[in-house]
Amino acid sequence: MKKLVISAFTLFSLGLFAQTYQFQNVIDIESTPVISQDRTGTCWSYATISFLESEIIRLKGQKIDLSEMYNVRNTYMEKAENYVMRQGKAQFSQGALGHDVIFSVEKYGVVPIEAFQGKEDSQEKHDHTEMESTLKGMVEAFSKTKKLSPKWKQAISSVLDVYMGENPAEFVFEGKKYTPKSFLAYTKINPKDYVSLTSFMHQPFYDSFILNIPDNFSNGSFYNVPINELIENIDNALAKGFTVTLDCDVSEVGFSAKEGIAVIPLDAEDKEKAFLKEIKPEMTITQEFRQQEFENFNTTDDHLMHIVGKVKDQNGNIYYTVKNSWGSSGERVGNNGYIYMSVPYTQLKTISIMVHKDGLLSKTKKSLKL
């Protein structure tokens, strides 16, 4: 994205010129190119791996294209074990969360894309539809058996081998041999450095709790902070050169990947427009309204993306530059695959963020005892 768009759309209404978006960079942190998750529900891996790629740039000054599917494959095994051992009383789907990538990285390491593509060479795009259906049938059957065979994990792994390929035990990168664990050490990524924040009123602030959303199959914990402090931490991280993962709801009418904009209009009539193409006043978001929208399921855990900077419009309104994983072009994708997400949208629709602990505000680190 690096050189940002300057203007967007021109509209005329009743013969009058409507004020259209014009953007100027405020913060632009280096990241790897936008790619597509194709026909998979693995945004969680694409967003978090993109985040780790930016971390490697920050830590080493080196761009490395990591394999998203290596961690997806390993997380499928974790999800399968969770589902079977809970005898089917758990979630098994293509979805997961950012901390699941961190868990996978800590346990299994990381590999570059050339070491693990996660699909057959002849396969143009990733498509997990058939694989998920096959795996779901298997774990369902295993969870209901009276006596579980010791070979059930091997059976699951064999299916993953067929659809995604075998996990590499070692590989060569830039002329040197690595294992996934030794390559993790090479990247300088320390999984223990990353923390997840959320903001909800049904749990005490400045404590950690398990967020009850469907994709949190691993029962990961989140630190709970007031929403304004969560936004302040995003701003602080970006100002210090740290990027941020974002788990949020993208079902709002004001979210448009095609137009590259996400806003929460103040006027009810504006909310009915399919895609906003001009600057409109936005809602003031309170902690209470955010909680209400979460508890009535208007805000749900839909999609993970990667915040890599900030822009402002000609009125001085701030938007976060959010890197998506739906490709950089196409019928449904505009703005080279990036979304400019307003602060009100981020306040209302964020489920959680992940950031390096050094990107947090000092007061937040102190309150969380980090």
TORKOL-4160 file (C-alpha; in steps of 0.2 Angstrom, whole numbers, padded with zeros to 4 digits, m for minus):
370
<pt num="1" X="0000" Y="0000" Z="0000"/>
<pt num="2" X="0015" Y="0011" Z="0004"/>
<pt num="3" X="0010" Y="0026" Z="m0007"/>
<pt num="4" X="m0007" Y="0030" Z="m0001"/>
<pt num="5" X="m0022" Y="0035" Z="m0011"/>
<pt num="6" X="m0026" Y="0054" Z="m0010"/>
<pt num="7" X="m0044" Y="0055" Z="m0016"/>
<pt num="8" X="m0058" Y="0043" Z="m0017"/>
<pt num="9" X="m0076" Y="0047" Z="m0024"/>
<pt num="10" X="m0085" Y="0061" Z="m0032"/>
<pt num="11" X="m0104" Y="0063" Z="m0029"/>
<pt num="12" X="m0116" Y="0076" Z="m0034"/>
<pt num="13" X="m0133" Y="0077" Z="m0024"/>
<pt num="14" X="m0146" Y="0089" Z="m0030"/>
<pt num="15" X="m0133" Y="0098" Z="m0040"/>
<pt num="16" X="m0122" Y="0101" Z="m0025"/>
<pt num="17" X="m0104" Y="0094" Z="m0023"/>
<pt num="18" X="m0103" Y="0082" Z="m0009"/>
<pt num="19" X="m0088" Y="0082" Z="0002"/>
<pt num="20" X="m0078" Y="0066" Z="m0003"/>
<pt num="21" X="m0064" Y="0057" Z="0006"/>
<pt num="22" X="m0046" Y="0063" Z="0004"/>
<pt num="23" X="m0033" Y="0054" Z="0014"/>
<pt num="24" X="m0016" Y="0059" Z="0020"/>
<pt num="25" X="m0004" Y="0047" Z="0029"/>
<pt num="26" X="m0001" Y="0049" Z="0047"/>
<pt num="27" X="0008" Y="0033" Z="0051"/>
<pt num="28" X="0014" Y="0020" Z="0039"/>
<pt num="29" X="0023" Y="0005" Z="0046"/>
<pt num="30" X="0031" Y="m0007" Z="0034"/>
<pt num="31" X="0022" Y="m0023" Z="0031"/>
<pt num="32" X="0022" Y="m0037" Z="0018"/>
<pt num="33" X="0010" Y="m0037" Z="0003"/>
<pt num="34" X="m0008" Y="m0040" Z="0004"/>
<pt num="35" X="m0013" Y="m0058" Z="m0001"/>
<pt num="36" X="m0029" Y="m0068" Z="m0001"/>
<pt num="37" X="m0035" Y="m0082" Z="0011"/>
<pt num="38" X="m0044" Y="m0089" Z="m0004"/>
<pt num="39" X="m0059" Y="m0101" Z="0000"/>
<pt num="40" X="m0054" Y="m0104" Z="0018"/>
<pt num="41" X="m0060" Y="m0097" Z="0035"/>
<pt num="42" X="m0042" Y="m0094" Z="0041"/>
<pt num="43" X="m0041" Y="m0075" Z="0042"/>
<pt num="44" X="m0035" Y="m0078" Z="0060"/>
<pt num="45" X="m0019" Y="m0085" Z="0053"/>
<pt num="46" X="m0017" Y="m0073" Z="0039"/>
<pt num="47" X="m0019" Y="m0058" Z="0050"/>
<pt num="48" X="m0007" Y="m0064" Z="0064"/>
<pt num="49" X="0006" Y="m0071" Z="0052"/>
<pt num="50" X="0006" Y="m0054" Z="0043"/>
<pt num="51" X="0008" Y="m0046" Z="0061"/>
<pt num="52" X="0023" Y="m0057" Z="0064"/>
<pt num="53" X="0030" Y="m0053" Z="0047"/>
<pt num="54" X="0030" Y="m0035" Z="0052"/>
<pt num="55" X="0038" Y="m0039" Z="0069"/>
<pt num="56" X="0052" Y="m0048" Z="0060"/>
<pt num="57" X="0055" Y="m0032" Z="0049"/>
<pt num="58" X="0055" Y="m0022" Z="0066"/>
<pt num="59" X="0066" Y="m0034" Z="0075"/>
<pt num="60" X="0078" Y="m0039" Z="0060"/>
<pt num="61" X="0075" Y="m0027" Z="0046"/>
<pt num="62" X="0072" Y="m0042" Z="0035"/>
<pt num="63" X="0056" Y="m0046" Z="0025"/>
<pt num="64" X="0052" Y="m0065" Z="0027"/>
<pt num="65" X="0036" Y="m0072" Z="0019"/>
<pt num="66" X="0030" Y="m0085" Z="0032"/>
<pt num="67" X="0018" Y="m0099" Z="0029"/>
<pt num="68" X="0001" Y="m0096" Z="0035"/>
<pt num="69" X="m0005" Y="m0114" Z="0032"/>
<pt num="70" X="0009" Y="m0122" Z="0043"/>
<pt num="71" X="0001" Y="m0115" Z="0058"/>
<pt num="72" X="m0017" Y="m0118" Z="0051"/>
<pt num="73" X="m0012" Y="m0137" Z="0049"/>
<pt num="74" X="m0005" Y="m0138" Z="0067"/>
<pt num="75" X="m0020" Y="m0129" Z="0074"/>
<pt num="76" X="m0032" Y="m0141" Z="0066"/>
<pt num="77" X="m0024" Y="m0155" Z="0076"/>
<pt num="78" X="m0026" Y="m0145" Z="0092"/>
<pt num="79" X="m0044" Y="m0142" Z="0087"/>
<pt num="80" X="m0047" Y="m0160" Z="0083"/>
<pt num="81" X="m0040" Y="m0166" Z="0100"/>
<pt num="82" X="m0050" Y="m0153" Z="0109"/>
<pt num="83" X="m0066" Y="m0158" Z="0101"/>
<pt num="84" X="m0063" Y="m0177" Z="0103"/>
<pt num="85" X="m0058" Y="m0176" Z="0121"/>
<pt num="86" X="m0073" Y="m0165" Z="0125"/>
<pt num="87" X="m0084" Y="m0178" Z="0117"/>
<pt num="88" X="m0091" Y="m0166" Z="0104"/>
<pt num="89" X="m0095" Y="m0153" Z="0117"/>
<pt num="90" X="m0084" Y="m0140" Z="0108"/>
<pt num="91" X="m0081" Y="m0130" Z="0093"/>
<pt num="92" X="m0073" Y="m0138" Z="0077"/>
<pt num="93" X="m0073" Y="m0126" Z="0062"/>
<pt num="94" X="m0061" Y="m0117" Z="0051"/>
<pt num="95" X="m0061" Y="m0102" Z="0063"/>
<pt num="96" X="m0049" Y="m0098" Z="0077"/>
<pt num="97" X="m0041" Y="m0083" Z="0085"/>
<pt num="98" X="m0024" Y="m0074" Z="0084"/>
<pt num="99" X="m0018" Y="m0081" Z="0101"/>
<pt num="100" X="m0020" Y="m0099" Z="0093"/>
<pt num="101" X="m0006" Y="m0094" Z="0080"/>
<pt num="102" X="0005" Y="m0088" Z="0095"/>
<pt num="103" X="0001" Y="m0105" Z="0104"/>
<pt num="104" X="0006" Y="m0114" Z="0088"/>
<pt num="105" X="0022" Y="m0104" Z="0085"/>
<pt num="106" X="0028" Y="m0107" Z="0103"/>
<pt num="107" X="0024" Y="m0126" Z="0101"/>
<pt num="108" X="0028" Y="m0130" Z="0083"/>
<pt num="109" X="0039" Y="m0115" Z="0077"/>
<pt num="110" X="0037" Y="m0106" Z="0060"/>
<pt num="111" X="0043" Y="m0109" Z="0042"/>
<pt num="112" X="0045" Y="m0099" Z="0027"/>
<pt num="113" X="0032" Y="m0101" Z="0013"/>
<pt num="114" X="0043" Y="m0110" Z="0002"/>
<pt num="115" X="0045" Y="m0124" Z="0015"/>
<pt num="116" X="0026" Y="m0127" Z="0017"/>
<pt num="117" X="0013" Y="m0121" Z="0004"/>
<pt num="118" X="m0002" Y="m0130" Z="0013"/>
<pt num="119" X="m0009" Y="m0136" Z="m0004"/>
<pt num="120" X="m0005" Y="m0147" Z="m0019"/>
<pt num="121" X="0007" Y="m0139" Z="m0032"/>
<pt num="122" X="m0007" Y="m0141" Z="m0045"/>
<pt num="123" X="m0020" Y="m0132" Z="m0034"/>
<pt num="124" X="m0021" Y="m0114" Z="m0039"/>
<pt num="125" X="m0030" Y="m0108" Z="m0023"/>
<pt num="126" X="m0033" Y="m0114" Z="m0005"/>
<pt num="127" X="m0050" Y="m0122" Z="m0002"/>
<pt num="128" X="m0054" Y="m0130" Z="0014"/>
<pt num="129" X="m0072" Y="m0134" Z="0011"/>
<pt num="130" X="m0070" Y="m0153" Z="0008"/>
<pt num="131" X="m0056" Y="m0155" Z="0020"/>
<pt num="132" X="m0066" Y="m0147" Z="0034"/>
<pt num="133" X="m0081" Y="m0158" Z="0030"/>
<pt num="134" X="m0070" Y="m0173" Z="0030"/>
<pt num="135" X="m0062" Y="m0169" Z="0047"/>
<pt num="136" X="m0078" Y="m0164" Z="0055"/>
<pt num="137" X="m0086" Y="m0181" Z="0051"/>
<pt num="138" X="m0071" Y="m0190" Z="0058"/>
<pt num="139" X="m0070" Y="m0180" Z="0074"/>
<pt num="140" X="m0088" Y="m0182" Z="0076"/>
<pt num="141" X="m0087" Y="m0201" Z="0074"/>
<pt num="142" X="m0072" Y="m0202" Z="0086"/>
<pt num="143" X="m0081" Y="m0191" Z="0099"/>
<pt num="144" X="m0095" Y="m0204" Z="0100"/>
<pt num="145" X="m0085" Y="m0220" Z="0100"/>
<pt num="146" X="m0086" Y="m0231" Z="0116"/>
<pt num="147" X="m0068" Y="m0235" Z="0115"/>
<pt num="148" X="m0056" Y="m0223" Z="0107"/>
<pt num="149" X="m0043" Y="m0230" Z="0096"/>
<pt num="150" X="m0025" Y="m0225" Z="0099"/>
<pt num="151" X="m0023" Y="m0222" Z="0080"/>
<pt num="152" X="m0036" Y="m0208" Z="0079"/>
<pt num="153" X="m0024" Y="m0194" Z="0079"/>
<pt num="154" X="m0014" Y="m0203" Z="0065"/>
<pt num="155" X="m0030" Y="m0204" Z="0055"/>
<pt num="156" X="m0033" Y="m0185" Z="0057"/>
<pt num="157" X="m0015" Y="m0181" Z="0053"/>
<pt num="158" X="m0016" Y="m0192" Z="0037"/>
<pt num="159" X="m0031" Y="m0182" Z="0031"/>
<pt num="160" X="m0021" Y="m0166" Z="0034"/>
<pt num="161" X="m0006" Y="m0173" Z="0024"/>
<pt num="162" X="m0017" Y="m0177" Z="0009"/>
<pt num="163" X="m0025" Y="m0160" Z="0008"/>
<pt num="164" X="m0011" Y="m0149" Z="0015"/>
<pt num="165" X="0005" Y="m0159" Z="0015"/>
<pt num="166" X="0016" Y="m0166" Z="0028"/>
<pt num="167" X="0024" Y="m0154" Z="0041"/>
<pt num="168" X="0042" Y="m0151" Z="0036"/>
<pt num="169" X="0055" Y="m0158" Z="0049"/>
<pt num="170" X="0069" Y="m0147" Z="0042"/>
<pt num="171" X="0071" Y="m0136" Z="0027"/>
<pt num="172" X="0084" Y="m0124" Z="0019"/>
<pt num="173" X="0082" Y="m0105" Z="0019"/>
<pt num="174" X="0095" Y="m0094" Z="0011"/>
<pt num="175" X="0107" Y="m0109" Z="0010"/>
<pt num="176" X="0106" Y="m0114" Z="0028"/>
<pt num="177" X="0097" Y="m0129" Z="0036"/>
<pt num="178" X="0083" Y="m0125" Z="0049"/>
<pt num="179" X="0070" Y="m0134" Z="0059"/>
<pt num="180" X="0054" Y="m0125" Z="0062"/>
<pt num="181" X="0060" Y="m0121" Z="0080"/>
<pt num="182" X="0077" Y="m0115" Z="0075"/>
<pt num="183" X="0069" Y="m0104" Z="0062"/>
<pt num="184" X="0058" Y="m0097" Z="0075"/>
<pt num="185" X="0074" Y="m0092" Z="0085"/>
<pt num="186" X="0081" Y="m0085" Z="0068"/>
<pt num="187" X="0066" Y="m0073" Z="0067"/>
<pt num="188" X="0069" Y="m0066" Z="0084"/>
<pt num="189" X="0050" Y="m0069" Z="0088"/>
<pt num="190" X="0047" Y="m0073" Z="0106"/>
<pt num="191" X="0029" Y="m0079" Z="0108"/>
<pt num="192" X="0028" Y="m0074" Z="0126"/>
<pt num="193" X="0030" Y="m0056" Z="0121"/>
<pt num="194" X="0013" Y="m0054" Z="0114"/>
<pt num="195" X="m0003" Y="m0049" Z="0124"/>
<pt num="196" X="m0021" Y="m0049" Z="0119"/>
<pt num="197" X="m0033" Y="m0035" Z="0125"/>
<pt num="198" X="m0052" Y="m0033" Z="0125"/>
<pt num="199" X="m0065" Y="m0022" Z="0133"/>
<pt num="200" X="m0081" Y="m0028" Z="0140"/>
<pt num="201" X="m0091" Y="m0023" Z="0156"/>
<pt num="202" X="m0096" Y="m0040" Z="0161"/>
<pt num="203" X="m0079" Y="m0044" Z="0168"/>
<pt num="204" X="m0068" Y="m0033" Z="0179"/>
<pt num="205" X="m0056" Y="m0021" Z="0171"/>
<pt num="206" X="m0037" Y="m0024" Z="0172"/>
<pt num="207" X="m0040" Y="m0043" Z="0175"/>
<pt num="208" X="m0039" Y="m0057" Z="0163"/>
<pt num="209" X="m0053" Y="m0068" Z="0158"/>
<pt num="210" X="m0059" Y="m0081" Z="0145"/>
<pt num="211" X="m0069" Y="m0072" Z="0131"/>
<pt num="212" X="m0084" Y="m0083" Z="0127"/>
<pt num="213" X="m0085" Y="m0082" Z="0108"/>
<pt num="214" X="m0087" Y="m0096" Z="0096"/>
<pt num="215" X="m0069" Y="m0096" Z="0089"/>
<pt num="216" X="m0061" Y="m0096" Z="0106"/>
<pt num="217" X="m0060" Y="m0115" Z="0106"/>
<pt num="218" X="m0043" Y="m0115" Z="0115"/>
<pt num="219" X="m0051" Y="m0105" Z="0130"/>
<pt num="220" X="m0038" Y="m0091" Z="0128"/>
<pt num="221" X="m0037" Y="m0077" Z="0140"/>
<pt num="222" X="m0038" Y="m0058" Z="0137"/>
<pt num="223" X="m0034" Y="m0043" Z="0147"/>
<pt num="224" X="m0049" Y="m0032" Z="0150"/>
<pt num="225" X="m0047" Y="m0013" Z="0149"/>
<pt num="226" X="m0059" Y="0001" Z="0146"/>
<pt num="227" X="m0062" Y="0005" Z="0127"/>
<pt num="228" X="m0054" Y="0022" Z="0127"/>
<pt num="229" X="m0038" Y="0014" Z="0135"/>
<pt num="230" X="m0039" Y="0000" Z="0122"/>
<pt num="231" X="m0039" Y="0014" Z="0108"/>
<pt num="232" X="m0025" Y="0023" Z="0117"/>
<pt num="233" X="m0015" Y="0008" Z="0117"/>
<pt num="234" X="m0017" Y="0005" Z="0098"/>
<pt num="235" X="m0012" Y="0023" Z="0095"/>
<pt num="236" X="0003" Y="0021" Z="0107"/>
<pt num="237" X="0009" Y="0005" Z="0098"/>
<pt num="238" X="0008" Y="0013" Z="0081"/>
<pt num="239" X="0017" Y="0029" Z="0086"/>
<pt num="240" X="0031" Y="0018" Z="0093"/>
<pt num="241" X="0032" Y="0007" Z="0077"/>
<pt num="242" X="0022" Y="m0008" Z="0083"/>
<pt num="243" X="0008" Y="m0015" Z="0072"/>
<pt num="244" X="m0008" Y="m0023" Z="0080"/>
<pt num="245" X="m0019" Y="m0037" Z="0076"/>
<pt num="246" X="m0038" Y="m0034" Z="0076"/>
<pt num="247" X="m0052" Y="m0046" Z="0078"/>
<pt num="248" X="m0068" Y="m0037" Z="0074"/>
<pt num="249" X="m0086" Y="m0037" Z="0067"/>
<pt num="250" X="m0087" Y="m0033" Z="0048"/>
<pt num="251" X="m0105" Y="m0036" Z="0046"/>
<pt num="252" X="m0110" Y="m0017" Z="0048"/>
<pt num="253" X="m0117" Y="m0008" Z="0033"/>
<pt num="254" X="m0104" Y="0005" Z="0036"/>
<pt num="255" X="m0090" Y="m0008" Z="0032"/>
<pt num="256" X="m0086" Y="m0009" Z="0014"/>
<pt num="257" X="m0070" Y="m0019" Z="0008"/>
<pt num="258" X="m0075" Y="m0013" Z="m0010"/>
<pt num="259" X="m0074" Y="0005" Z="m0005"/>
<pt num="260" X="m0060" Y="0002" Z="0008"/>
<pt num="261" X="m0070" Y="0011" Z="0021"/>
<pt num="262" X="m0077" Y="0007" Z="0038"/>
<pt num="263" X="m0088" Y="0020" Z="0048"/>
<pt num="264" X="m0102" Y="0021" Z="0060"/>
<pt num="265" X="m0114" Y="0035" Z="0053"/>
<pt num="266" X="m0123" Y="0045" Z="0066"/>
<pt num="267" X="m0139" Y="0047" Z="0055"/>
<pt num="268" X="m0150" Y="0032" Z="0054"/>
<pt num="269" X="m0154" Y="0036" Z="0035"/>
<pt num="270" X="m0135" Y="0035" Z="0031"/>
<pt num="271" X="m0134" Y="0018" Z="0039"/>
<pt num="272" X="m0146" Y="0011" Z="0026"/>
<pt num="273" X="m0134" Y="0016" Z="0012"/>
<pt num="274" X="m0125" Y="0001" Z="0005"/>
<pt num="275" X="m0108" Y="0010" Z="0004"/>
<pt num="276" X="m0104" Y="0027" Z="0011"/>
<pt num="277" X="m0094" Y="0037" Z="m0002"/>
<pt num="278" X="m0094" Y="0054" Z="0007"/>
<pt num="279" X="m0089" Y="0061" Z="0024"/>
<pt num="280" X="m0103" Y="0060" Z="0037"/>
<pt num="281" X="m0104" Y="0063" Z="0055"/>
<pt num="282" X="m0101" Y="0047" Z="0066"/>
<pt num="283" X="m0109" Y="0041" Z="0082"/>
<pt num="284" X="m0101" Y="0044" Z="0099"/>
<pt num="285" X="m0097" Y="0027" Z="0106"/>
<pt num="286" X="m0099" Y="0023" Z="0124"/>
<pt num="287" X="m0093" Y="0008" Z="0134"/>
<pt num="288" X="m0112" Y="0005" Z="0138"/>
<pt num="289" X="m0117" Y="0005" Z="0120"/>
<pt num="290" X="m0103" Y="m0006" Z="0115"/>
<pt num="291" X="m0108" Y="m0019" Z="0128"/>
<pt num="292" X="m0126" Y="m0018" Z="0123"/>
<pt num="293" X="m0121" Y="m0022" Z="0105"/>
<pt num="294" X="m0110" Y="m0036" Z="0110"/>
<pt num="295" X="m0123" Y="m0044" Z="0121"/>
<pt num="296" X="m0137" Y="m0043" Z="0108"/>
<pt num="297" X="m0126" Y="m0051" Z="0095"/>
<pt num="298" X="m0125" Y="m0035" Z="0084"/>
<pt num="299" X="m0106" Y="m0036" Z="0087"/>
<pt num="300" X="m0099" Y="m0053" Z="0083"/>
<pt num="301" X="m0082" Y="m0061" Z="0081"/>
<pt num="302" X="m0082" Y="m0061" Z="0062"/>
<pt num="303" X="m0064" Y="m0057" Z="0055"/>
<pt num="304" X="m0046" Y="m0054" Z="0060"/>
<pt num="305" X="m0035" Y="m0041" Z="0051"/>
<pt num="306" X="m0019" Y="m0031" Z="0054"/>
<pt num="307" X="m0018" Y="m0013" Z="0058"/>
<pt num="308" X="m0002" Y="m0006" Z="0050"/>
<pt num="309" X="m0004" Y="0013" Z="0051"/>
<pt num="310" X="m0016" Y="0028" Z="0052"/>
<pt num="311" X="m0022" Y="0041" Z="0040"/>
<pt num="312" X="m0033" Y="0056" Z="0041"/>
<pt num="313" X="m0046" Y="0064" Z="0030"/>
<pt num="314" X="m0047" Y="0083" Z="0025"/>
<pt num="315" X="m0057" Y="0086" Z="0041"/>
<pt num="316" X="m0044" Y="0079" Z="0052"/>
<pt num="317" X="m0054" Y="0063" Z="0056"/>
<pt num="318" X="m0042" Y="0048" Z="0060"/>
<pt num="319" X="m0044" Y="0031" Z="0052"/>
<pt num="320" X="m0033" Y="0016" Z="0055"/>
<pt num="321" X="m0025" Y="0008" Z="0040"/>
<pt num="322" X="m0031" Y="m0010" Z="0041"/>
<pt num="323" X="m0023" Y="m0024" Z="0030"/>
<pt num="324" X="m0036" Y="m0037" Z="0025"/>
<pt num="325" X="m0033" Y="m0054" Z="0018"/>
<pt num="326" X="m0046" Y="m0054" Z="0004"/>
<pt num="327" X="m0033" Y="m0050" Z="m0010"/>
<pt num="328" X="m0027" Y="m0034" Z="m0017"/>
<pt num="329" X="m0039" Y="m0032" Z="m0032"/>
<pt num="330" X="m0056" Y="m0039" Z="m0038"/>
<pt num="331" X="m0074" Y="m0036" Z="m0039"/>
<pt num="332" X="m0076" Y="m0035" Z="m0020"/>
<pt num="333" X="m0060" Y="m0027" Z="m0016"/>
<pt num="334" X="m0054" Y="m0009" Z="m0017"/>
<pt num="335" X="m0041" Y="0002" Z="m0010"/>
<pt num="336" X="m0028" Y="m0012" Z="m0014"/>
<pt num="337" X="m0035" Y="m0023" Z="m0001"/>
<pt num="338" X="m0034" Y="m0011" Z="0014"/>
<pt num="339" X="m0048" Y="m0004" Z="0024"/>
<pt num="340" X="m0048" Y="0014" Z="0032"/>
<pt num="341" X="m0057" Y="0011" Z="0048"/>
<pt num="342" X="m0063" Y="0026" Z="0058"/>
<pt num="343" X="m0060" Y="0027" Z="0077"/>
<pt num="344" X="m0079" Y="0025" Z="0081"/>
<pt num="345" X="m0080" Y="0009" Z="0071"/>
<pt num="346" X="m0065" Y="0003" Z="0080"/>
<pt num="347" X="m0072" Y="0008" Z="0097"/>
<pt num="348" X="m0088" Y="m0001" Z="0093"/>
<pt num="349" X="m0084" Y="m0016" Z="0083"/>
<pt num="350" X="m0067" Y="m0022" Z="0090"/>
<pt num="351" X="m0068" Y="m0039" Z="0099"/>
<pt num="352" X="m0049" Y="m0039" Z="0104"/>
<pt num="353" X="m0032" Y="m0034" Z="0098"/>
<pt num="354" X="m0015" Y="m0041" Z="0100"/>
<pt num="355" X="0001" Y="m0032" Z="0102"/>
<pt num="356" X="0019" Y="m0033" Z="0108"/>
<pt num="357" X="0019" Y="m0029" Z="0127"/>
<pt num="358" X="0032" Y="m0015" Z="0123"/>
<pt num="359" X="0019" Y="m0007" Z="0113"/>
<pt num="360" X="0008" Y="m0004" Z="0128"/>
<pt num="361" X="0006" Y="0012" Z="0137"/>
<pt num="362" X="0016" Y="0012" Z="0153"/>
<pt num="363" X="0000" Y="0014" Z="0164"/>
<pt num="364" X="m0008" Y="m0001" Z="0156"/>
<pt num="365" X="0007" Y="m0012" Z="0158"/>
<pt num="366" X="0007" Y="m0006" Z="0177"/>
<pt num="367" X="m0011" Y="m0010" Z="0179"/>
<pt num="368" X="m0010" Y="m0027" Z="0171"/>
<pt num="369" X="0006" Y="m0031" Z="0181"/>
<pt num="370" X="0016" Y="m0034" Z="0165"/>
